[in-house]
Amino acid sequence: MGRQRHQYSHDLRVLFVQKHHRGLGYKKIAKILEMSAGSVRNIVKYYKKHGHSVVSPRSGRKTITDVRQDRRIVREVEANRFVSATRLAVQVEANIGRKISAWTIRARIHAAELNGRTARKNPYLSKKHRRARLAYAKKYDHLTTEQWDDVLFTYEARVELHGSTGRVSVWHRTHEAFSDKCVLPTFKSGRQSVMVWASICGNGVGTLHICSESVTGEYYRHVLRSEIPVTRLLNDLPPATAFVQDNAPAHRAKLTKKCAKELNLEDLGHPAQSPDLNPIENV
């Protein structure tokens, strides 16, 4: 390791030059400021050569990888966004024949504006899924706001009767941990919930059906027969009503399709692996 040089402040370097301009020699200046004569001489010579005493940026230690290798590191990451810096360091070592740390690899990746983040989870989409999504969007792209107002959006949801089943925070004093107003009730049967069917359209909400059993094709037919006619009357929907439902097995059953035909319901469909854009989910 080479000898480490002392870095003098800019104000002190200016002071060296000022005293030299006043006719003081290098040794005299060094004695007054308690510095080495060699340092004073070098700073004054630097000023005479460059016309200022500002220190030029130092080059620092030479990087272990060159520009070409840096580009290769970035290409490897862009080809496989899930590769770890540690694993990539091993690959680069084999290519350049020198030891390289994972920290160096991360520095090159960050320089390319690539940052490590937790990967978002998304349903897998094949080319077939993507084509179906696009076709679905184009099919209904022409509908006006007034036409969408007449579309009935339906949905089944399971509602927890006692709020969240996850971790719940509560404010209580030290002695109130088991106070009735500070505890959450639990039940031997586990979660207490109920399945409901509901619908909305541009004119308002439809009826709310509390499901008394599991939603099979046969039970879903019962729901449609009992709720659709009333919902039509409440919201002044046309006799031939377009409606939206997801791809639940009960919705695809033959009994359901036959019932929808009887009730003059036009199912707008729902592509597989499509995003849940049904507005009723926000209600």
C-alpha positions as CSV (number, residue, x, y, z in Angstrom):
1,M,0.0,0.0,0.0
2,G,1.4,3.4,-1.0
3,R,2.1,6.3,1.3
4,Q,-1.1,8.2,2.1
5,R,-0.9,11.9,1.4
6,H,-2.3,14.6,3.6
7,Q,-5.1,16.6,2.1
8,Y,-4.9,20.3,3.1
9,S,-8.1,22.4,3.1
10,H,-8.7,25.0,0.3
11,D,-8.5,27.9,2.8
12,L,-5.1,26.8,3.9
13,R,-3.8,26.3,0.4
14,V,-5.0,29.9,-0.4
15,L,-3.1,31.1,2.6
16,F,0.2,29.4,1.3
17,V,-0.2,31.2,-2.0
18,Q,-1.0,34.6,-0.4
19,K,2.1,34.5,1.8
20,H,4.3,33.5,-1.1
21,H,3.0,36.5,-3.1
22,R,4.0,38.7,-0.2
23,G,7.6,37.5,-0.8
24,L,7.9,34.8,1.9
25,G,10.0,31.8,1.0
26,Y,8.8,28.2,1.2
27,K,10.7,27.5,4.4
28,K,9.5,30.7,6.1
29,I,5.9,29.9,5.3
30,A,6.3,26.3,6.5
31,K,7.8,27.5,9.8
32,I,5.0,30.0,10.4
33,L,2.2,27.6,9.7
34,E,4.1,24.5,11.1
35,M,3.9,22.7,7.8
36,S,6.6,20.9,5.7
37,A,8.4,23.1,3.2
38,G,7.8,20.4,0.5
39,S,4.1,20.7,0.9
40,V,4.2,24.5,0.6
41,R,6.3,24.3,-2.5
42,N,4.0,21.8,-4.2
43,I,0.9,23.8,-3.5
44,V,2.5,27.0,-4.8
45,K,3.8,25.2,-7.9
46,Y,0.3,23.8,-8.5
47,Y,-1.1,27.3,-8.3
48,K,1.4,28.7,-10.8
49,K,0.7,25.9,-13.2
50,H,-3.1,25.9,-13.0
51,G,-4.0,29.4,-11.9
52,H,-6.0,28.2,-8.9
53,S,-5.5,26.2,-5.7
54,V,-8.6,24.0,-6.0
55,V,-7.7,20.3,-5.7
56,S,-8.6,18.2,-8.7
57,P,-10.8,15.2,-8.0
58,R,-8.8,12.1,-7.4
59,S,-9.2,9.1,-9.6
60,G,-9.5,6.7,-6.8
61,R,-8.9,3.0,-7.0
62,K,-9.3,1.4,-10.4
63,T,-12.5,-0.5,-10.8
64,I,-12.3,-4.3,-10.8
65,T,-14.5,-4.5,-13.9
66,D,-14.3,-2.5,-17.1
67,V,-17.2,-1.0,-19.1
68,R,-17.7,-4.1,-21.2
69,Q,-17.9,-6.3,-18.2
70,D,-20.4,-3.9,-16.5
71,R,-22.6,-4.1,-19.6
72,R,-22.5,-7.9,-19.4
73,I,-23.5,-7.8,-15.8
74,V,-26.5,-5.7,-16.6
75,R,-27.5,-7.9,-19.5
76,E,-27.4,-11.0,-17.2
77,V,-29.8,-9.3,-14.8
78,E,-32.1,-8.1,-17.6
79,A,-32.2,-11.7,-18.9
80,N,-33.0,-13.1,-15.5
81,R,-34.5,-10.5,-13.1
82,F,-34.5,-13.1,-10.2
83,V,-30.8,-13.9,-10.2
84,S,-29.0,-13.1,-6.9
85,A,-26.0,-10.8,-6.7
86,T,-24.1,-13.6,-5.0
87,R,-24.7,-16.1,-7.8
88,L,-23.9,-13.5,-10.4
89,A,-20.6,-12.7,-8.7
90,V,-19.6,-16.4,-9.1
91,Q,-20.3,-16.2,-12.8
92,V,-18.4,-13.0,-13.3
93,E,-15.4,-14.4,-11.4
94,A,-15.2,-17.3,-13.8
95,N,-15.3,-14.9,-16.7
96,I,-12.7,-12.3,-15.6
97,G,-10.5,-14.7,-13.5
98,R,-10.5,-12.3,-10.5
99,K,-12.3,-12.3,-7.1
100,I,-15.3,-10.0,-7.1
101,S,-17.8,-9.4,-4.3
102,A,-21.6,-9.4,-4.4
103,W,-21.4,-5.8,-3.2
104,T,-19.6,-4.8,-6.4
105,I,-22.2,-6.6,-8.5
106,R,-25.0,-4.7,-6.7
107,A,-23.1,-1.4,-7.3
108,R,-23.0,-2.1,-11.1
109,I,-26.7,-3.1,-11.1
110,H,-27.7,0.0,-9.2
111,A,-25.7,2.1,-11.6
112,A,-28.0,0.8,-14.3
113,E,-31.0,2.0,-12.3
114,L,-32.0,-1.5,-11.4
115,N,-33.0,-1.9,-7.8
116,G,-33.8,-5.0,-5.7
117,R,-37.5,-5.1,-4.7
118,T,-40.0,-7.7,-3.5
119,A,-41.6,-9.2,-6.6
120,R,-45.3,-8.5,-7.1
121,K,-47.5,-11.5,-7.5
122,N,-49.8,-11.8,-10.5
123,P,-51.9,-14.5,-12.1
124,Y,-50.0,-16.3,-14.8
125,L,-51.1,-15.2,-18.2
126,S,-50.5,-17.3,-21.3
127,K,-50.7,-15.9,-24.8
128,K,-54.2,-17.4,-25.0
129,H,-55.2,-15.5,-21.9
130,R,-53.8,-12.3,-23.3
131,R,-55.6,-12.7,-26.6
132,A,-58.9,-13.4,-24.8
133,R,-58.5,-10.3,-22.6
134,L,-57.8,-8.1,-25.6
135,A,-60.8,-9.6,-27.5
136,Y,-63.1,-9.0,-24.5
137,A,-62.0,-5.4,-24.2
138,K,-62.5,-4.7,-27.9
139,K,-65.9,-6.4,-27.9
140,Y,-67.4,-4.0,-25.3
141,D,-65.2,-0.9,-26.0
142,H,-68.0,0.7,-28.0
143,L,-70.6,0.7,-25.2
144,T,-71.7,4.1,-24.0
145,T,-72.1,5.2,-20.4
146,E,-75.9,4.9,-20.7
147,Q,-75.6,1.3,-22.0
148,W,-73.3,0.4,-19.1
149,D,-75.9,1.8,-16.7
150,D,-78.3,-1.0,-17.8
151,V,-75.7,-3.7,-17.1
152,L,-76.3,-5.7,-13.9
153,F,-73.1,-6.5,-12.0
154,T,-73.5,-9.5,-9.7
155,Y,-71.2,-11.1,-7.1
156,E,-71.1,-13.5,-4.2
157,A,-69.0,-12.7,-1.1
158,R,-68.3,-14.3,2.2
159,V,-68.8,-11.8,5.1
160,E,-67.1,-12.3,8.4
161,L,-69.7,-11.7,11.2
162,H,-67.2,-10.6,13.8
163,G,-64.9,-8.4,11.7
164,S,-61.3,-9.3,10.8
165,T,-60.0,-12.8,11.6
166,G,-56.4,-11.6,11.5
167,R,-54.4,-9.7,14.0
168,V,-56.4,-6.8,15.6
169,S,-55.0,-4.0,17.7
170,V,-56.8,-2.7,20.8
171,W,-56.2,0.1,23.3
172,H,-56.3,-1.1,26.9
173,R,-54.7,-0.3,30.3
174,T,-52.5,-2.9,31.9
175,H,-55.3,-4.4,34.0
176,E,-57.8,-4.4,31.1
177,A,-56.3,-7.1,28.9
178,F,-59.2,-9.5,29.5
179,S,-62.0,-6.8,29.9
180,D,-65.1,-7.6,27.8
181,K,-64.6,-4.4,25.8
182,C,-61.0,-5.3,25.0
183,V,-61.2,-8.9,23.9
184,L,-62.3,-10.5,20.6
185,P,-64.8,-13.4,20.9
186,T,-63.8,-16.8,19.5
187,F,-66.1,-19.7,18.7
188,K,-65.6,-23.4,18.9
189,S,-66.9,-23.8,15.4
190,G,-64.1,-21.5,14.1
191,R,-64.9,-18.6,11.8
192,Q,-68.4,-17.2,11.8
193,S,-69.3,-16.0,8.3
194,V,-72.2,-15.9,5.9
195,M,-72.3,-16.0,2.1
196,V,-74.4,-13.3,0.3
197,W,-75.3,-12.6,-3.3
198,A,-75.8,-9.0,-4.4
199,S,-76.0,-6.9,-7.5
200,I,-75.7,-3.2,-8.6
201,C,-76.3,-1.2,-11.8
202,G,-76.2,2.4,-12.9
203,N,-79.6,3.1,-11.3
204,G,-78.7,1.7,-7.9
205,V,-78.5,-1.5,-5.9
206,G,-80.4,-4.8,-6.3
207,T,-81.7,-7.1,-3.7
208,L,-79.4,-8.8,-1.1
209,H,-79.7,-12.6,-0.9
210,I,-78.3,-14.4,2.2
211,C,-77.3,-17.9,1.0
212,S,-78.6,-20.6,3.2
213,E,-76.4,-23.3,1.8
214,S,-73.4,-23.8,-0.5
215,V,-73.7,-22.1,-3.8
216,T,-74.1,-25.0,-6.3
217,G,-75.5,-24.7,-9.8
218,E,-78.9,-25.7,-8.5
219,Y,-78.9,-23.2,-5.6
220,Y,-77.5,-20.4,-7.9
221,R,-80.5,-21.0,-10.2
222,H,-82.8,-20.5,-7.2
223,V,-81.0,-17.2,-6.4
224,L,-81.4,-15.9,-10.0
225,R,-85.1,-16.8,-10.2
226,S,-85.9,-15.2,-6.8
227,E,-83.8,-12.0,-7.1
228,I,-83.5,-11.0,-10.7
229,P,-87.2,-10.1,-11.3
230,V,-87.3,-8.0,-8.2
231,T,-84.0,-6.3,-9.0
232,R,-85.3,-5.4,-12.5
233,L,-88.3,-3.7,-11.1
234,L,-86.3,-1.8,-8.4
235,N,-83.9,-0.4,-11.0
236,D,-86.1,-0.1,-14.1
237,L,-83.9,-2.4,-16.1
238,P,-84.8,-3.6,-19.6
239,P,-86.5,-7.0,-20.0
240,A,-83.4,-8.3,-21.8
241,T,-80.8,-7.5,-19.2
242,A,-77.0,-7.8,-19.7
243,F,-75.3,-9.0,-16.6
244,V,-71.7,-9.7,-15.4
245,Q,-70.6,-12.6,-13.2
246,D,-67.2,-14.3,-12.6
247,N,-66.2,-17.8,-13.7
248,A,-67.2,-19.6,-10.5
249,P,-68.2,-23.3,-11.2
250,A,-71.8,-22.6,-10.2
251,H,-72.0,-19.8,-12.9
252,R,-70.8,-22.1,-15.6
253,A,-73.2,-24.9,-14.8
254,K,-75.7,-26.0,-17.5
255,L,-78.6,-25.3,-15.0
256,T,-77.4,-21.7,-14.7
257,K,-77.0,-21.1,-18.4
258,K,-80.5,-22.5,-19.0
259,C,-82.0,-20.4,-16.2
260,A,-80.3,-17.2,-17.6
261,K,-81.9,-17.9,-20.9
262,E,-85.3,-18.3,-19.3
263,L,-84.9,-15.0,-17.5
264,N,-83.7,-13.2,-20.7
265,L,-80.3,-12.5,-19.1
266,E,-77.3,-11.9,-21.5
267,D,-74.1,-12.9,-19.8
268,L,-71.3,-10.6,-21.0
269,G,-68.8,-13.3,-20.2
270,H,-65.6,-13.2,-18.2
271,P,-62.2,-14.3,-19.7
272,A,-60.2,-16.8,-17.7
273,Q,-57.4,-15.2,-15.6
274,S,-58.9,-11.7,-16.2
275,P,-58.6,-8.9,-13.7
276,D,-61.5,-8.4,-11.3
277,L,-62.9,-5.2,-12.7
278,N,-66.4,-5.8,-11.4
279,P,-67.4,-2.5,-9.7
280,I,-69.5,-4.3,-7.1
281,E,-66.4,-5.5,-5.4
282,N,-65.8,-1.9,-4.2
283,V,-69.2,-1.6,-2.6
